[in-house]
Every structure is written in C-alpha cells, then in structure tokens.
C-alpha cells in the first residue's frame, strides 16, 4: 500500500468498507512504518450518526500501475482493522465472492 521509511513495501490486509467515505483508515501503530505527515483533526460522522473529532494524516501511496500520490489516512484508535474506503474504489470494479475466505478483487474500469 505505502512506501515505508526503509524503502520496502508493507503488505496490509484491508477490510473493504463501502460505508467509509474516505480513502484509507489505519491503526496508529502502523504510522511510524510509512511516510506520513501533516496530522490534522476534523469532525467525522460515525455509522450510528454520532459526530466526533478524528485524526487524519497525509501519506504517500504507491503500487500497482499508479505513480506515487498523496492520500488522506484516518488514524484509527484502539488498533482497529485497516479499512479501504469508497473513495479509493471510484472508477474501479469491486468483485466480492460472498463465501468464507471468498476472494475480493478491485480492478480499474
């Protein structure tokens, strides 16, 4: 997903969250391993309608056929699972095998 500080790639297993209207959400414990900068706080609305402050950082994304680009990463509290949000899926085909250990693929349109 991102280029770590030591130049090696970091494999991250994401949960695809189509209700998350951001790009990525990562536990704070992963942030020291990636290039991230510019922390900021903003209001977010949770699925239950509750609003609260959340920390975001900017990070470099590289991989696949894309060149590097700067993305927003929501910092998860309490070591939550990494999330892949709906903003990343724009202009892509998402295929999900609805089965135990079913495959999930994301392909550009």
C-alpha positions in Angstrom: 0.0 0.0 0.0 2.5 2.6 1.0 6.2 3.1 0.8 7.7 2.6 4.2 10.6 4.6 5.6 13.0 1.8 4.8 12.0 1.6 1.1 10.4 -1.9 1.4 6.7 -2.4 0.7 4.3 -3.1 3.6 1.6 -5.7 2.9 -1.6 -4.7 4.7 -4.8 -6.7 4.8 -7.7 -4.3 4.5 -11.4 -4.6 5.2 -13.4 -3.1 2.3 -15.8 -0.7 4.0 -18.3 0.8 1.5 -19.8 2.9 4.2 -16.5 4.7 4.9 -16.4 7.7 2.5 -12.6 8.2 2.9 -9.6 6.5 1.2 -7.9 4.5 3.9 -8.0 4.1 7.7 -5.0 2.6 9.6 -4.3 1.9 13.2 -1.9 4.4 14.7 0.6 1.6 15.3 1.3 1.4 11.5 2.0 5.1 11.0 5.7 5.0 12.1 6.3 2.4 9.4 5.1 4.6 6.5 5.8 8.1 5.2 3.1 10.2 6.9 2.9 13.8 7.7 0.6 16.8 8.3 -1.6 15.5 11.1 -4.9 17.3 11.4 -8.2 17.0 13.4 -11.6 17.1 11.8 -15.2 16.1 12.6 -16.4 12.8 11.3 -19.8 11.1 11.5 -19.9 7.5 12.6 -22.3 5.0 11.1 -24.6 5.5 14.2 -24.9 9.2 13.4 -22.6 10.3 16.3 -20.1 13.1 15.4 -16.6 13.3 16.9 -13.1 14.6 16.3 -10.8 12.3 14.4 -7.1 12.5 13.5 -6.0 12.4 9.8 -2.5 12.3 8.3 -1.3 12.6 4.8 0.7 9.6 3.4 2.4 8.5 0.2 0.7 5.7 -1.7 2.5 3.7 -4.4 1.7 0.4 -6.0 0.2 -1.3 -9.0 0.3 0.8 -12.1 -0.1 4.1 -10.3 2.6 6.6 -9.7 3.0 7.8 -6.1 0.2 10.1 -4.9 -0.6 11.7 -1.6 -3.6 10.3 0.2 -5.6 11.0 3.4 -5.4 8.4 6.1 -7.9 8.3 9.0 -6.0 7.3 12.2 -7.9 4.5 14.0 -8.0 4.4 17.7 -7.7 1.2 19.7 -5.8 -0.7 17.0 -8.8 -1.1 14.7 -8.7 -3.1 11.5 -7.3 -1.3 8.4 -10.1 0.0 6.2 -10.3 0.6 2.4 -12.9 3.3 1.8 -15.2 4.1 -1.0 -13.1 7.0 -2.3 -10.4 4.5 -3.4 -13.0 2.4 -5.3 -14.1 5.3 -7.6 -13.6 4.2 -11.3 -12.9 0.6 -10.2 -14.8 -2.7 -10.4 -15.2 -4.3 -7.0 -15.9 -8.0 -7.1 -16.7 -10.0 -3.9 -17.1 -13.7 -3.5 -19.6 -13.9 -0.7 -18.2 -17.0 1.0 -15.9 -17.9 3.8 -12.5 -16.8 2.7 -14.0 -15.5 -0.6 -11.8 -13.5 -2.9 -12.1 -9.7 -3.2 -10.8 -8.1 -6.3 -10.5 -4.4 -7.4 -9.8 -3.6 -11.0 -9.7 -0.3 -12.8 -12.6 0.4 -15.2 
